[in-house]
Structure formats: C-alpha cells, structure tokens
Amino acid sequence: MRIAVIGDLNLDIAVASPETLPAGGEVRSEIRTRPGGSAGTFARHAAGCGAEVVFVGCVGEDIAGEMLVRSLVDAGVEPRVVRSTRPTGAVLALWGEGERTMVCSRGANDDLDGSGINREFVRGVDHVHVSGYALLSPPQRKVAVHALLVARRLGRSTSVDPPPASLIEAAGIGRFREDVRGVDLLLPNLAEARTLTGAREVGPVVDALAAQHAAGAVTLGADGACAWSGDRRCVRSVEDPVDVDPTGAGDVYGASFVVSFLKGVDLDEVNQRAVAAARRFLALRLAS
C-alpha cells in the first residue's frame, strides 16, 4: 500500500505555560522541540503502521528544515520536499491546566510547489491524504484541491484531516465543505465536525458526515472516537487517558485509522487500533 501525504511540515515547540508572564521579565518553564506538522506527523506514523509513504511538502533552507526532512527519512518516509527561502514553518503550543493555545508561523509551507503532483504521480499511489491546513492557505489550497481532484479521477481513495474549527470558520465553512466534497474518509475532531455540520450531539454529527463521506471518524479527546463506514457506527473510549499536550494525537489516530481501513480491517478493530495508537503517542510524550 502506497500513500501520498500532502501538507505541512513544522517544528513543534511545546511550552509548559507558566502561571505568570511578566512584561519585560523572564520565567523558567519546560520547553521541548519535536518534529511536527499535521501532514508530517500523519506520514511518519502511517509508515510506522506498515504503509509505504511519500510526503509532499516544503521547508526552509535552515537547520529546522534539515531536521524535519531527516525525521521523515528516519521514519521510513520518502520525502519529496521543496526548499524555500522562507523559514521553516513552526508551531508554538502553550499547555497548562488542560488547555492548549497555539501560535503558528506557516513560513515555507506556503511555498509548496504542486508541479510534481500530476496524473503519473497519483497513478503511482493507492491513496492520497491531505492535511486540512493545506486547504486554508491560497498557495497550498491550489495544490491540495488539484491532488484530490486527480485522485478521484483516477479512482484513488482520499482522506482529509480538517484544521481547527476556528480556522474553518475564518476561511469559510461553505468553501471548506466544497473542497472536501467527494473525499472518501474524513477525520475531524468534535469541534471541527460540529462546525462542518451544524449539529451538536455526536450521533447527528456523525450521521451528517456519513451522508457526505463513505467512512471516517470523529475524535472525542479523552472520550475516544466515534467511527463510521456507511451505516455502521462504532464508538471506542480511551483506556486510562493521559493528561498531556495533545498536539499530534489526532494525526496519529488518523494515520492508524487510514492504514488499517485501507487494509480491510473490520471497523471496530480499526477504531480500537487508532484510539490505542493515539493514547500510546501521548503516553510516550508524558514519559519523555
């Protein structure tokens, strides 16, 4: 199974948010850096699930870009990464008291060149996954929409993991719905799914998404996930939830879900594996 992943590759900077941030002063806190990006995290973990993965994205000509490309190679991903004069994208996550605040610099991500995403490229893969962030930026959106269109025309399956609800609203809910029309697997969290459907309760939210997408799942944080495939529904909870910065957990869930689903695994098992993968990812973060 060969999967093409298209989207963002970022340096993640996680900060344990201090109680106070004095103006002009300095405080001590825990700061960690790690390879990130929604698409990059998906690609690395899809490869870890046994898929052959090719990643299409863009980084800067800097040390962060070098590190991120190396993280793909080390994970067994084939990088097709364009270099840009802009700095590599970065995300600062402030985590404290169960809440997360994100500050994002898209940087080189917006210089993605889609010239290599043609019919020949898509013919060489079985599935195309697009990070929802790529549908927000005008340069990346052109590439992402084109990739999804070519995949559908060639009969390749597709998946999208939507960006945060606030960003969907800012870009235009109607426009985003149109961009993901015809996508086979959709993988939003509950806030994103509510924004896309207008429904509030999990059941109606999933029913509304299932009317538009053949399969997918709504992730529910510490409550697990509700998956669907056609008329089937499956809810899986998290055993012993981990209280830690959840950045990337949804992408890990999505990678496990897509790979298992494409292998023909039963939906209940697909959801169980994906929930467990996300939980392991967070447990390793807590232990490190």
C-alpha positions as CSV (number, residue, x, y, z in Angstrom):
1,M,0.0,0.0,0.0
2,R,1.5,3.3,-1.1
3,I,0.1,6.6,0.4
4,A,0.9,10.1,-0.7
5,V,0.7,12.7,2.1
6,I,0.4,16.4,1.1
7,G,0.7,19.3,3.5
8,D,2.5,20.9,6.3
9,L,5.9,20.1,7.9
10,N,6.6,22.1,11.0
11,L,8.9,22.4,14.0
12,D,6.7,22.0,17.1
13,I,7.8,23.9,20.2
14,A,5.9,22.8,23.3
15,V,5.9,25.1,26.4
16,A,4.5,24.3,29.8
17,S,2.7,27.6,30.3
18,P,3.9,29.4,33.4
19,E,1.3,30.9,35.8
20,T,2.5,34.4,35.0
21,L,4.3,36.0,32.1
22,P,5.8,39.3,33.5
23,A,6.1,42.0,30.9
24,G,9.8,42.6,30.1
25,G,10.8,39.8,32.6
26,E,11.9,36.2,32.4
27,V,10.4,33.0,33.8
28,R,11.5,29.4,33.8
29,S,9.5,26.6,32.2
30,E,9.8,23.4,30.4
31,I,10.3,23.8,26.6
32,R,10.5,20.9,24.2
33,T,11.0,20.8,20.4
34,R,9.9,17.9,18.1
35,P,9.1,17.2,14.5
36,G,5.6,18.2,13.8
37,G,3.2,19.4,11.2
38,S,-0.2,17.7,10.8
39,A,0.8,16.1,7.5
40,G,4.3,15.3,8.7
41,T,3.1,13.5,11.8
42,F,0.5,11.6,9.8
43,A,3.2,10.5,7.3
44,R,5.6,9.3,9.9
45,H,3.0,7.3,11.8
46,A,1.5,5.8,8.6
47,A,4.9,4.5,7.7
48,G,5.2,3.1,11.3
49,C,1.9,1.3,10.6
50,G,3.4,-0.5,7.6
51,A,2.4,1.7,4.7
52,E,4.8,2.9,2.0
53,V,4.6,6.7,2.3
54,V,5.7,9.5,0.1
55,F,5.5,13.0,1.6
56,V,5.0,16.2,-0.5
57,G,5.7,19.5,1.3
58,C,8.0,22.5,1.7
59,V,10.6,23.6,4.3
60,G,13.2,26.3,4.5
61,E,16.9,26.2,3.8
62,D,17.6,26.1,7.5
63,I,18.5,23.7,10.3
64,A,14.9,23.2,11.2
65,G,14.1,22.1,7.7
66,E,17.1,19.7,7.7
67,M,15.9,18.2,10.9
68,L,12.3,17.7,9.7
69,V,13.4,16.1,6.4
70,R,15.6,13.8,8.4
71,S,12.7,12.9,10.7
72,L,10.8,11.7,7.6
73,V,13.7,9.6,6.3
74,D,14.3,8.1,9.7
75,A,10.6,7.1,9.9
76,G,10.8,5.3,6.5
77,V,9.0,8.1,4.6
78,E,10.1,9.1,1.1
79,P,10.4,12.9,1.2
80,R,9.6,15.0,-1.9
81,V,10.2,18.3,-0.2
82,V,10.7,21.6,-1.9
83,R,13.2,24.1,-0.4
84,S,12.2,27.7,0.2
85,T,13.9,30.9,1.1
86,R,11.3,31.4,3.8
87,P,12.0,30.0,7.2
88,T,10.6,26.5,8.0
89,G,7.1,26.5,9.5
90,A,6.9,26.4,13.3
91,V,4.1,26.0,15.9
92,L,4.3,27.1,19.5
93,A,2.0,25.3,21.8
94,L,1.3,26.6,25.3
95,W,-0.1,23.9,27.5
96,G,-1.4,24.3,31.0
97,E,-4.4,23.3,33.2
98,G,-5.9,21.1,30.4
99,E,-5.9,23.9,27.9
100,R,-3.8,24.5,24.8
101,T,-3.0,27.7,22.9
102,M,-1.3,27.6,19.5
103,V,0.8,30.2,17.7
104,C,1.6,29.2,14.2
105,S,4.1,30.5,11.6
106,R,3.3,28.9,8.2
107,G,6.6,30.0,6.7
108,A,7.9,27.7,3.9
109,N,4.7,25.7,3.9
110,D,3.1,28.3,1.8
111,D,5.7,27.9,-0.9
112,L,4.6,24.3,-1.8
113,D,5.1,23.7,-5.5
114,G,2.5,21.3,-6.8
115,S,4.1,20.8,-10.2
116,G,5.1,17.2,-9.3
117,I,1.5,16.2,-8.4
118,N,0.3,15.1,-11.7
119,R,-1.5,12.0,-13.1
120,E,1.7,10.0,-13.3
121,F,2.5,10.7,-9.6
122,V,-1.1,9.9,-8.4
123,R,-1.1,6.7,-10.6
124,G,1.8,5.5,-8.5
125,V,-0.1,5.6,-5.2
126,D,-3.1,3.9,-3.8
127,H,-4.4,6.7,-1.6
128,V,-3.9,10.4,-1.2
129,H,-4.1,12.1,2.2
130,V,-4.3,15.9,2.5
131,S,-3.8,17.9,5.7
132,G,-6.7,20.2,6.2
133,Y,-4.3,23.1,6.9
134,A,-3.3,22.9,3.2
135,L,-6.9,23.9,2.3
136,L,-6.6,27.2,4.1
137,S,-3.6,28.8,2.5
138,P,-4.2,30.0,-1.1
139,P,-0.9,28.6,-2.4
140,Q,-1.3,25.2,-0.7
141,R,-5.0,25.1,-1.3
142,K,-4.5,25.1,-5.1
143,V,-2.1,22.1,-4.8
144,A,-4.3,20.2,-2.3
145,V,-7.5,20.6,-4.3
146,H,-5.8,19.6,-7.5
147,A,-4.3,16.5,-5.8
148,L,-7.8,15.4,-4.5
149,L,-9.3,16.0,-7.9
150,V,-6.7,14.0,-9.8
151,A,-7.0,11.2,-7.2
152,R,-10.8,11.0,-7.7
153,R,-10.5,10.9,-11.5
154,L,-8.0,8.1,-11.3
155,G,-10.1,6.1,-8.8
156,R,-7.7,6.5,-5.9
157,S,-9.2,6.8,-2.4
158,T,-8.7,10.1,-0.5
159,S,-8.7,11.4,3.1
160,V,-8.6,14.7,4.8
161,D,-8.0,15.7,8.5
162,P,-9.7,19.1,8.9
163,P,-7.9,22.0,10.6
164,P,-9.2,23.6,13.8
165,A,-12.8,24.8,13.8
166,S,-11.9,28.5,14.2
167,L,-9.7,28.3,11.1
168,I,-12.5,26.6,9.1
169,E,-14.9,29.4,10.1
170,A,-12.4,32.1,9.2
171,A,-11.7,30.6,5.8
172,G,-15.4,30.0,5.1
173,I,-17.4,26.9,6.1
174,G,-19.1,26.6,2.7
175,R,-15.8,26.8,0.9
176,F,-14.2,24.1,3.0
177,R,-17.2,21.8,2.6
178,E,-16.8,22.2,-1.2
179,D,-13.1,21.5,-1.0
180,V,-13.7,18.2,0.8
181,R,-16.7,17.2,-1.3
182,G,-16.2,13.6,-2.6
183,V,-13.4,12.8,-0.1
184,D,-13.7,9.2,1.0
185,L,-12.5,9.4,4.6
186,L,-12.9,12.5,6.8
187,L,-11.3,12.6,10.2
188,P,-12.4,15.7,12.2
189,N,-12.4,16.2,16.0
190,L,-15.8,17.0,17.5
191,A,-15.4,20.9,17.4
192,E,-14.5,20.7,13.7
193,A,-17.3,18.2,13.0
194,R,-19.8,20.5,14.7
195,T,-18.7,23.4,12.6
196,L,-19.0,21.5,9.4
197,T,-22.4,20.0,10.1
198,G,-24.2,22.5,12.4
199,A,-25.2,19.6,14.6
200,R,-24.2,19.4,18.3
201,E,-24.6,15.8,19.6
202,V,-22.2,13.1,18.4
203,G,-24.8,10.9,16.8
204,P,-26.4,13.6,14.5
205,V,-22.9,15.0,13.7
206,V,-21.7,11.6,12.6
207,D,-24.9,10.9,10.6
208,A,-24.5,14.2,8.8
209,L,-20.8,13.5,7.9
210,A,-21.7,9.9,6.8
211,A,-24.1,11.3,4.3
212,Q,-21.2,13.0,2.6
213,H,-18.2,10.7,3.2
214,A,-18.1,7.0,2.9
215,A,-16.1,6.5,6.1
216,G,-14.2,8.3,8.8
217,A,-14.3,9.1,12.5
218,V,-14.9,12.0,14.9
219,T,-12.3,12.1,17.6
220,L,-13.5,12.9,21.0
221,G,-10.4,13.7,23.0
222,A,-10.2,11.7,26.2
223,D,-13.6,10.1,25.3
224,G,-12.1,8.2,22.3
225,A,-13.7,8.3,18.9
226,C,-16.9,7.5,17.0
227,A,-16.1,5.9,13.6
228,W,-18.5,5.2,10.7
229,S,-18.4,3.3,7.5
230,G,-21.7,3.5,5.5
231,D,-24.4,2.8,8.0
232,R,-22.1,1.2,10.6
233,R,-21.2,3.1,13.7
234,C,-18.5,2.3,16.3
235,V,-17.5,4.1,19.5
236,R,-14.3,3.4,21.3
237,S,-13.2,5.0,24.6
238,V,-9.7,5.7,25.8
239,E,-8.4,3.4,28.5
240,D,-6.6,5.4,31.2
241,P,-6.5,8.9,29.4
242,V,-3.2,10.8,29.5
243,D,-3.2,14.5,30.6
244,V,-0.6,16.0,28.4
245,D,-0.3,18.4,25.4
246,P,-2.4,16.5,22.8
247,T,-0.7,18.1,19.7
248,G,-0.3,15.5,17.1
249,A,-2.6,12.8,18.7
250,G,-5.3,13.4,16.1
251,D,-2.8,12.9,13.3
252,V,-1.6,9.7,14.8
253,Y,-5.2,8.5,15.2
254,G,-5.8,9.4,11.6
255,A,-2.7,7.6,10.3
256,S,-3.6,4.4,12.1
257,F,-7.2,4.6,11.0
258,V,-6.5,5.1,7.3
259,V,-3.8,2.4,7.1
260,S,-6.0,-0.2,8.9
261,F,-9.1,0.8,7.0
262,L,-7.4,0.5,3.6
263,K,-6.1,-2.9,4.6
264,G,-9.7,-4.1,5.0
265,V,-9.7,-4.4,8.8
266,D,-13.1,-4.5,10.5
267,L,-14.3,-1.0,11.5
268,D,-14.4,-1.8,15.3
269,E,-10.8,-3.0,15.1
270,V,-9.8,0.0,13.0
271,N,-11.2,2.3,15.6
272,Q,-9.7,0.4,18.5
273,R,-6.2,0.4,16.9
274,A,-6.4,4.1,16.2
275,V,-7.5,5.1,19.7
276,A,-4.8,2.9,21.2
277,A,-2.1,4.4,18.9
278,A,-3.1,8.0,19.9
279,R,-3.0,7.0,23.5
280,R,0.5,5.4,23.2
281,F,1.7,8.5,21.4
282,L,0.6,10.7,24.3
283,A,1.9,8.3,26.9
284,L,5.4,8.4,25.3
285,R,5.3,12.2,25.4
286,L,4.4,12.1,29.1
287,A,7.2,9.7,29.8
288,S,9.9,11.7,27.9
